[in-house]
Each structure stands twice: as structure tokens, then as C-alpha cells.
Amino acid sequence: MHRYDERSERLADQVLAYLRARLELDPVPLDHGADPDELNRLAPSLICEEGNDAQVVLEQFAEILAPRVISVDSPRFLSFIPAAPTKASLLFDAIVSASSLNGTSWLEAAGVIHAENQVLRFLADLAGLGPGSGGCFVSGGSAGNLNALVVARDVARHRGRLPSTRRPRILASAQTHASIANAGRILDVVVERVPSRGDRLRGADVAAFMEHDDDPASVFAVVATAGTTNAGLVEDLDGVGRVAGELGLWFHVDAAYGGAALLAPSVRDRFAGIDRADSFIVDPHKWLFAPFDCAALLYREPALARAVHTQDASYLDSIHETGAWNPADYAYHLTRRARGLALWFSLCVHGVAEYRAAVESALELAQVAARKIERHPRLELVLEPELSVVMFRRRGWAQRDYDEWSEQLLASQIAFVLPSRWHDEPVLRFAFLHPLTDEAIVDEVLATL
Ligand SMILES: *Cc1c(COP(=O)(O)O)cnc(C)c1O
């Protein structure tokens, strides 16, 4: 199993041939789901004492399992938040695996951490977080949000800001991602939805809430979202950040989806005030075209995070002795995949200009789609798109009509577009991100409505 013998040689040929074929797919087919009975029948377990010929196992994967996955990297995948990793990032991810790169500590992995930190620096500079900022890559936006809020809570506690008798609270908005509520449950803190007059949280909403609240001392953090997942709206980062600063609250910016648009001059001004963040996350596995799983977690003052997250088992002391940068110290993980490296490679190869153009192309397509929807006799644009999400409705349709249409659209392999909800009404939603999603695909979808 561990020698590079004849069997390994054959395996390498088989696996690399599959890899090449997957990379060559143009376009990546959308494919479909499956029910558990079908998969039990078609893909019985191959796990046994004697093992199998690799070709047999690969065939089960290639012919049965892989086509029963809706391809998130298909240009026709327009639901949730799609993915579109660059070829360079996918290929380098294979190198990361083949090299067993572990990005835990400087002692073990200086070269790797050096490269990952260059990417984090690039992202921190995009947000204007300042030269002292830093952090690490974690598995996703959910992990990033949780890790940041742990620091926010412990820092508040350490500074004696939190009353000991009541549950601490975080302020968020109605549009905040579900992972924040989940983080609240894990941390046993209350996530308070601040009412806002519009569809995005503003500084004035936070100020008014705090002014009329009967227990403001239990609030320790405010979360603003830069690119809400459902509607693609950027909340008022400048206003919320300013009020948070005045009240001494931790300001966390969740830019898991939208953060990539910091690259795009056409919308950069929407992010004004993001530089006020105490912590900030962006998911390169979304709109920065990196493979799963990759989220950047950045802190304005990383020393605060280090004090909270460092694991101080005695056998780890030699890691800490040097004072070097250990990614393990900035989140609740220890061993970690060097998951920032695929992005590092791709960014270095393609250059920032290509990334900027790819992000701009999705923003532009959102505008083009919005205008087409406005001109469509049966459709209604729900919101003017701010980033690359477009929400619209079909006049006269109820939830069931949307559901049936969506199923049919996938069955015909035209696109994967799930209905969503907006102000308690069913709506349709395009999430654009893939640079190969084009106007022709949008036209094909709109023609079915
Ligand atoms: C996707 C998303 C998350 C969660 O990120 P994961 O990588 O899926 O864990 C959090 N916040 C926002 C705004 C998102 O769009």
C-alpha cells in the first residue's frame, strides 16, 4: 500500500486518467440526485477483506456515484451558491494531497504557511484590515463565523464586559446566514435579530436597538453580512461598524459569499466600512474559484484570537517557543489541511486581473438577467441585484408551480434553479458565479417561464 510498486503505477495511470477526463469536461454536465434505494441497488458496498481491482472501484465511482451528484461546478448550477474552481487550483489541490501538506504549525510547515499567509495578506489588504491583521484558513464560512465569535465572546468576557448572570447576546439581522444562529447555539449566546427599516442592517438600526434595549450590557458583538446568501445584499458596513466601535462591540463581517466582490471596482464602494471589522470571513471555495473546502478567517488583532484558540497541551510547547505564526492558534482546529495553497497557486498563475474579470463577469450577467426579467411579460424583478444574485417571480404562480417547474428544469438538464422565499412569498433566484454561465443559459431558462 505504501511502496510505489507496479500496482501503484497502474493505480496512478487509472486515477490520473480519470482526473484528466474530469478536468476536460466542457461543459461539466449538471447531472442529478438519486434516492437511497436506487443507490443501494446500483452501488453495493465494495468494502471487503480481499479488496477489489482499482478499476472496479473507480468504475463504481465514475459510472454510478459521480453522475448522481448535481454538479455544483456546472455553469447551469444557479442555486444556493455555486462553485467554479479554476483548473490550476484543482490540479494544485491534488499536489497538496499527494504531498500530505499539513498546515498546523510553522515548525512543521514553514514553507506552506508562508505561502498561505501571502494569500491571507492579499485578502486582508482588499478589505483594508491593516498590516497587523492575520488569521488562517478554515473549512468553511460556518467554521469561520463560529471561530470569530468565540474570540469576540472571550475577549468581552476577559475585559469584564459581560454580566455573569444573563446570557450574552450578539446582534444580527433577519438576513444573517443560518450559521450565525448555529454559532449562537453552540456558544450558548442569544442571536438577536435587530429590526431594520429596509432589507439590510444599518448603523441607525443598531443604535436604535441599543438605545431602547433594557439590557445593552449583555450585547458583545454585531454581525453584518457583506453579500447576504439569499438576496445578495451588502449591509451597511460603515454605519454598523461605526456604531459598534462607539459602543465597544466586536464587529464581525460575514463576507463568505460577497467578499470576492472586493476585487470588483464596479461594486467596491458597497463595501465601504469593511475595514472597521474586528473579524472578517470570505469563502474562496465560493466566488474566488478555489476547491472545497476553503474559507479565510481574518482578525484585525490576531493576538486576541491566539489567546483564545491556542491549545496549550504541554507537548505542544515546542511549537509555541519560537513565537512563529501557527495557523492552529487562530481557530479551534489543530491538524489542518493546507487548504489555502490551491488558491495561492491559482492566484499566482492567473494574476489578480483575471480574477477581477471573472468576478465582474458574474456581476455583469446579473445585470443582464435583471433587464431580461424586467422585459419578460410574465416575470417581475423582486430586487435590483447588488451583487450576483437575482430574485424574481412568475406572476400568478404558487409554491407548487415553482417546485414543479424547478424539478422539470433539472430533469431537462437546462439548469438547477431552486425556488426561494422573500418576505414570506415564493420567488425564483439565480446565483451567478461561474464565468462560463452565459446569457444563452439565462435565455434558455427564461424561455421556460
Ligand atoms: C455560504 C455562507 C456561509 C457558510 O459558509 P460554508 O462555507 O457553507 O460553511 C456563511 N455566511 C454566508 C453569508 C454564506 O453565504
The ligand as an SDF file (V2000), in Angstrom:
LIG
                    3D

 15 15  0  0  0  0  0  0  0  0999 V2000
  -22.1480   30.1760    2.4640 C   0  0  0  0  0  0  0  0  0  0  0  0
  -22.2500   31.1390    3.5620 C   0  0  0  0  0  0  0  0  0  0  0  0
  -21.8850   30.7870    4.8670 C   0  0  0  0  0  0  0  0  0  0  0  0
  -21.4980   29.3920    5.2340 C   0  0  0  0  0  0  0  0  0  0  0  0
  -20.3200   29.0200    4.6010 O   0  0  0  0  0  0  0  0  0  0  0  0
  -19.9230   27.4760    4.4680 P   0  0  0  0  0  0  0  0  0  0  0  0
  -18.6320   27.5580    3.7470 O   0  0  0  0  0  0  0  0  0  0  0  0
  -21.0150   26.8290    3.6760 O   0  0  0  0  0  0  0  0  0  0  0  0
  -19.8120   26.9140    5.8380 O   0  0  0  0  0  0  0  0  0  0  0  0
  -21.9250   31.7690    5.8330 C   0  0  0  0  0  0  0  0  0  0  0  0
  -22.3230   33.0220    5.5440 N   0  0  0  0  0  0  0  0  0  0  0  0
  -22.7030   33.3840    4.3060 C   0  0  0  0  0  0  0  0  0  0  0  0
  -23.1300   34.7960    4.0680 C   0  0  0  0  0  0  0  0  0  0  0  0
  -22.6880   32.4540    3.2690 C   0  0  0  0  0  0  0  0  0  0  0  0
  -23.0720   32.8250    2.0430 O   0  0  0  0  0  0  0  0  0  0  0  0
  1  2  1  0
  2  3  1  0
  2 14  2  0
  3  4  1  0
  3 10  2  0
  4  5  1  0
  5  6  1  0
  6  7  2  0
  6  8  1  0
  6  9  1  0
 10 11  1  0
 11 12  2  0
 12 13  1  0
 12 14  1  0
 14 15  1  0
M  END
$$$$
